[in-house]
Amino acid sequence: MEEAILTIYLCFWLAVFGAVLGSFLDCAAARWASGERMFAGRSRCAACGHTLGALDLVPVFSFLLRRGKCKYCGERIPPDCLWAELGGAAALACVGRRFGWGPALGQWLIFAAVLLALSLADAHRRVLPGRLLAALAVNRAVWLLLLREDLKAAALAALTACAVPAGLLAGRSWAAGTSSCSSRWPCT
């Protein structure tokens, strides 16, 4: 019973942190997609440019209380802001539920956060930044050493994991020859 309560407590706070992280990463990805510096200045309304206050930035609740509209100009807030916050909350809560208080929790929290950043970058610009992909690999390598996992088993798992993307890329290359390309998914 005590362990279940601790797990609920962990998942609650990870969900709160995940919502904050999702909000931050969505803002950073939107700025990156528009060519702005990602970490320049405070959050502001995209329509009127008004700097948002602390109460305007409470993840999920601010969006719902304002009914998805800016408090200052009434312009609609993109719903992907809400989805990024909910996605971050769900991802980190699920990681907490799956791994509990164990030492592997750190690895998977970082992994989930980087995957969320990759998803948001892809949603905003349809690009997966190489630095974020490298961060996934570095995260795994560091935790592999910290957790003192079996290197042979980890290498086999990594090779197995590469088989799926390799198969998808091979299938896409094959599809390029069958003229199933479109303007949305070019074959080049």
C-alpha positions in Angstrom: 0.0 0.0 0.0 2.8 2.4 0.9 4.6 1.7 -2.4 1.4 2.4 -4.4 1.0 5.7 -2.6 4.6 6.6 -3.4 4.1 5.7 -7.0 1.0 7.9 -7.3 2.9 10.7 -5.7 5.8 10.3 -8.1 3.5 10.1 -11.1 1.6 13.2 -10.0 4.7 15.3 -9.7 6.2 13.9 -12.9 2.9 14.9 -14.7 3.2 18.4 -13.4 6.8 18.6 -14.4 5.9 17.0 -17.8 3.3 19.7 -18.5 5.7 22.5 -17.7 8.4 20.8 -19.8 5.9 20.3 -22.7 4.9 24.0 -22.6 8.6 25.0 -22.6 9.6 22.6 -25.4 6.6 23.7 -27.5 7.6 27.3 -27.1 11.2 26.5 -28.0 10.2 24.4 -31.0 7.9 27.1 -32.3 10.6 29.7 -32.0 13.1 27.5 -33.7 10.7 26.8 -36.5 10.2 30.6 -37.1 13.9 31.3 -37.1 14.0 33.0 -33.7 16.4 32.2 -30.9 14.9 29.5 -28.8 15.7 30.8 -25.4 15.5 34.6 -26.1 13.1 36.5 -23.9 10.0 35.6 -22.0 6.9 33.9 -23.4 4.6 36.2 -25.3 1.3 36.0 -27.3 2.1 35.2 -30.9 -0.7 37.5 -32.1 -0.3 40.7 -30.0 3.2 40.2 -28.7 2.2 40.9 -25.0 4.5 39.3 -22.5 2.7 36.7 -20.6 2.6 36.7 -16.8 3.0 33.8 -14.4 -0.7 33.1 -14.2 -0.9 33.0 -18.0 1.7 30.3 -18.1 0.2 27.6 -15.8 0.2 24.6 -18.1 -3.2 23.2 -19.1 -5.2 25.3 -16.6 -4.4 28.7 -18.2 -5.5 27.3 -21.6 -8.7 25.9 -20.2 -9.6 28.9 -18.0 -9.1 31.3 -20.9 -10.9 28.9 -23.3 -8.0 28.8 -25.6 -7.8 32.5 -26.1 -5.3 35.2 -25.3 -6.3 37.2 -22.2 -5.0 40.4 -23.8 -6.1 40.4 -27.4 -8.7 37.5 -27.5 -6.8 35.8 -30.3 -7.0 32.0 -30.4 -4.1 30.1 -28.8 -3.0 27.2 -31.0 -4.3 24.0 -29.6 -0.9 22.3 -30.1 0.2 24.3 -27.0 -2.3 22.3 -24.9 -1.5 19.0 -26.6 2.3 19.5 -26.0 1.5 20.1 -22.3 -0.8 17.1 -22.0 1.7 15.0 -24.0 4.5 16.0 -21.7 2.4 15.2 -18.6 1.3 11.9 -19.9 4.7 10.8 -21.1 6.5 11.5 -17.8 3.7 10.1 -15.7 3.8 6.9 -17.7 7.6 6.7 -17.4 7.2 7.1 -13.6 4.5 4.5 -13.4 6.6 2.0 -15.5 10.0 2.5 -13.8 9.1 3.7 -10.3 11.8 5.1 -8.1 14.5 2.9 -9.6 17.9 4.1 -10.9 16.7 3.7 -14.5 14.1 6.4 -14.1 16.5 9.2 -14.9 17.5 7.6 -18.2 13.9 7.2 -19.3 12.8 10.6 -18.2 15.5 12.2 -20.3 14.6 9.9 -23.2 10.9 10.8 -23.0 11.8 14.6 -22.8 14.1 14.3 -25.9 11.4 12.3 -27.8 8.9 15.0 -26.9 11.3 17.7 -28.2 11.8 15.7 -31.4 8.0 15.3 -31.9 7.5 19.0 -31.4 10.3 19.9 -33.8 8.8 17.5 -36.4 5.4 19.0 -35.9 6.6 22.5 -36.4 9.1 22.1 -39.2 9.0 18.4 -40.3 12.6 18.1 -39.4 14.3 15.9 -36.8 17.3 17.9 -35.6 20.5 15.8 -35.6 21.6 17.3 -32.2 18.5 15.8 -30.5 19.0 12.5 -32.2 22.6 12.5 -31.0 21.3 13.4 -27.5 19.3 10.2 -27.5 22.4 8.2 -28.3 24.5 10.0 -25.7 21.8 9.6 -23.1 21.7 5.8 -23.7 25.5 5.5 -23.7 25.9 7.4 -20.4 23.2 5.5 -18.6 24.5 2.2 -20.0 27.8 2.9 -18.1 26.1 4.4 -15.0 23.7 1.4 -14.6 26.5 -1.1 -15.4 24.5 -3.0 -17.9 25.7 -5.9 -20.0 27.4 -4.4 -23.1 26.8 -7.4 -25.3 23.1 -7.5 -24.6 22.9 -3.7 -25.1 24.7 -3.9 -28.4 22.4 -6.6 -29.6 19.3 -4.6 -28.5 20.7 -1.6 -30.3 21.2 -3.5 -33.5 17.7 -5.0 -33.3 16.3 -1.6 -32.7 18.1 -0.3 -35.9 16.4 -3.0 -38.0 13.0 -1.3 -37.9 14.1 2.1 -39.2 16.4 0.4 -41.7 13.5 -1.6 -43.0 11.3 1.5 -43.2 14.0 3.4 -45.1 14.5 0.4 -47.5 10.8 0.3 -48.1 10.6 4.0 -48.8 13.5 3.7 -51.2 11.8 0.8 -53.0 8.5 2.9 -53.1 10.4 5.7 -54.8 10.9 3.4 -57.7 7.2 2.6 -57.9 6.1 6.3 -58.3 4.1 6.4 -55.1 5.6 9.8 -54.2 3.5 12.9 -53.5 4.1 16.5 -52.8 3.7 15.8 -49.1 6.1 12.9 -49.0 8.7 13.5 -51.8 10.9 10.6 -52.7 14.1 12.6 -53.0 
